Amino acid sequence: MLLIDCPWCGERAETEFSYGGEAGITRPKDPAALSDAEWADYLFMRNNPKGAHRELWNHSQGCRRWFGIERDTLTYRIAGTFRLHGKDEG
Amino acid sequence: MKYSALSLLRNALSHNRNWPEAWRSPKPKKKYDALVIGGGGHGLATAYYLARDHGMKDVAVLEKGWIGGGNTGRNTTIVRSNYLWTEAALLYEKSMQLWEGLSQDLNYNVMFSQRGVYNLGHTLQDMRDIERRVSANRLNGIDAEVVTAVQLKKNIPQLNTSPTSRYPILGASLQRRAGVARHDAVAWGFARAADRLGVDIIQQCEVTGIRRDGDGIIGVDTTRGAIDADRVGVVVAGHASVLASMAGIRLPIQSHPLQAFVSEPLKPVLDTVVMSNAVHGYISQSDKGELVIGAGIDAYNGYAQRGSFPTIEHAMQAIIELFPIFSRVRMLRMWGGIVDVAPDACPIISKTPVNGLYFNCGWGTGGFKATPGSGWVFAHTIANDEPHELNRAFDLQRFESGALIDEHGAAAVAH
């Protein structure tokens, strides 16, 4: 069970949260200008690293806000949470 | 040595002390025609069919741990082919046909037991989907039938078919040719059969790098030295993205923990396999008497071979909803494996942008049933540098063309 430190609500159990996948993926400003390969990369390709992973979470049964977590995908240890702004905003 | 009644008798007379090892443990050579990375069922099957059907005998299987110690030994052993879409149905049905002759092919008893698989429907929409999938299966030549709640109660008396339960059971689909197989025996049988054809099975040999020369493959670096190869097939399930990043390519794969558990052994109580998509649980009984129960994946990415407790609790709720009789059965062991999930819940069995490098991944939560078929088409792909008709649609290009094969929820359950 992960104990997740929501930037707004504090530490809560994993079951209060929804996972949103890799952080830092921004929708291209002009999709029509992309090749099929570039569009596929945006839509489907993921780093899926074994180790440090910056990812999106939503406190869906709490404040319902999105935020980021840096978590190790092998040890599941959470290095920290961060608020989203600018290009990280999902 | 060929296994037979005679060899059993002869070895019984010598108190079973003289059985030869089932496969060799050779030192890796400097170079092979082809390497298969990953000594699970799929990788061993690939090596076996490369040697048997394509005449490629200078082949090595590289396994970082021990063969069959990954997802091959961690699944719930269910085998079925009742997939909705034609591309998927034909691929899994090829696998089913190979299962039906596998023990004879390999001269190894994989204990394939065609005890049937029921996929339950709990709502009117579930039943419409089941009707549609059963019809699609039959059009593709795959056995399938719709079963009513009354017939279900007759066939599986322990099942709670009460109309007042939280998720009432209205009926099910049934594939009678589906069933279970002994997962360890599948890995061991393929390993022994491949070894007899000259394949080197190299355990405790972890690949640490993939060497390429421009657009072509040269070989791999391993914990037991560099090995050159003209062709490299990667079949590493949850670690597909890790190997892909070594080769400098990107995959649409996410790795998740998937859990299963077994109960204490019971007297025979369940002679078939029952799966439910809606409440998300699946259950069968092993020959030892343990109830084998599968859970869903944890939502987050993970590489640790364990999952979260809420996921176990969710699966148990589903099983007790279906079978109140099991409410006081104690669970004996639980474990997790790392599954490689593709966006459309279908595998990628494909050439890559690197010449001579092939990937077989994305089987997600349902790879065990495909073990022989996966190896069979992947061997064809590696040997001919061209996909077989059965896996042409499962290439990496489909994420660019948009021709996904959406089996998420369309198949019987998430695996």
Interface residues (C-beta under 8 A of the other chain):
Chain A: M1 L2 E14 T15 S18 Y19 G21 E22 D36 A37 W39 A40 D41 L43 F44 M45 R46 N47 N48 P49 K50 H53 E55 R71 T73 L74 T75 Y76
Chain B: H239 S241 V242 S245 R250 L251 P252 I253 Q254 S255 A299 Y300 N301 G302 Y303 A304 S308 F309 P310 P343 F399 E400 S401
